[in-house]
Amino acid sequence: MSDRTTPPFRADHVGSLLRPQTLLQARADFAEGRIDADALREIEDEAIRDVVALQQDAGLKSATAGEFRRASWHMDFIYQLGGISKSPGNLTVKFHNAEGDIEFTPAAMHIDGKVTLEQPIFARDFEFLQSVVTDATPKLTIPSPSMVHYRGGRAAIEQSVYPDMDRFWDDLTTAYADQVQAIGELGCTYLQFDDTSLAYLNDPNQRAEMAAKGDDAEHLHESYIRHINEALAKRPDGMAITTHMCRGNFRSSWVAEGGYDFVAEALFNELAVDGFFMEWDDARSGSFEPLRFVPKGKIVVLGLVTTKTGELETKDFLKRRIEEASEHVDVDQLCLSPQCGFSSTVEGNALSVEQQAAKLRLIVEVAEEVWG
């Protein structure tokens, strides 16, 4: 076994990090008109410098901007695509936790024009990240093209614009391919497609919801995999691509349940990415048995450290879980990370910045002891 010098790394993380109070206050001040956009960006810049230092100090070989310029992990990107607008009213997404249920009510989305990439999204933000990272590989996270469809399904796509769904997918994957190429031209060598749909679809209740929207839920994951591959077909040489799959992450709560069995064979053998970030932090995620489908050359990043609570896992527990996973795939094809981001939305999960840092340090220490 050996360390890895290319992404994903033995000790890695998903992307989002807890927003500091100064940033939360600045966003509130901006929303109320007390500061302008330039002042907000200056505060964001300083917060990103600090969070990059936190990641590097923990010993991580990848560094993100913590998604500090976003309200959510996906919609800030999706709304910047041409042809996509906010629809009147809100969606209601029910999340679950040990205490009960909470509701997340994002703005609804409507595809009422041809989907295009009007300009590279997050380009300026990524360039700033590059400028402040010194001892790690800058990593950009964006929602996968699947998420543009999964949020509302066929019902959210204007029939008059796209009577033929093949044309929708052609336009969407072309926009994504242009985005990947543009970010690559900026020097990005580590890009992640975040995709909750490929985890959600393991849950029969989620498949039933998509079927009710008029989609072929039993084969939707295969369609998504094919279209992600189209978006990545012309990715630049030297760019590592990973995907992250979770079952929902909002204020320490989740949406879906169930192991990866339904999607695993197609996922591991057909999706053209280098690594898979997957959550396995509790019983909702099922067993490690689906790892038997992982082919040689692909890397799975085990999300064993939960971001939903501040309680720190023990090294022995994590090592034992890695050993259990290695019964189904070579341990040299495994890495370690948190199960999800710490703050998929601006609200963040129920733990402190200090607990977050301790979890990141733990991941680095365990990875060093397991893989050297």
WOZI-V482288 format. One record per run of one state. SS is the DSSP state (A for helix, B for strand, O for the rest). FROM is the first residue (numbers start at 1). TO is the last residue. If there is no record, write none. Layout:
BEGIN
ss-><SS	SS>
from-><FROM	FROM>
to-><TO	TO>
END
This chain:
BEGIN
ss-><O	B	O	A	O	A	O	B	O	B	O	A	O	B	O	B	O	B	O	B	O	A	O	B	O	B	O	A	O	A	B	O	A	O	B	O	A	O	A	O	A	O	B	O	B	O	B	O	A	O	B	O	A	O	A	O	B	O	A	O	A	B	O	B	O	A	O>
from-><1	11	12	21	32	37	59	62	64	72	73	75	79	82	91	93	98	100	105	107	117	123	133	137	139	140	144	146	151	153	157	158	165	186	190	195	197	201	204	213	220	233	240	246	250	251	253	255	264	271	275	280	283	286	289	294	299	306	315	326	331	334	339	345	346	353	372>
to-><10	11	20	31	36	58	61	63	71	72	74	78	81	90	92	97	99	104	106	116	122	132	136	138	139	143	145	150	152	156	157	164	185	189	194	196	200	203	212	219	232	239	245	249	250	252	254	263	270	274	279	282	285	288	293	298	305	314	325	330	333	338	344	345	352	371	372>
END
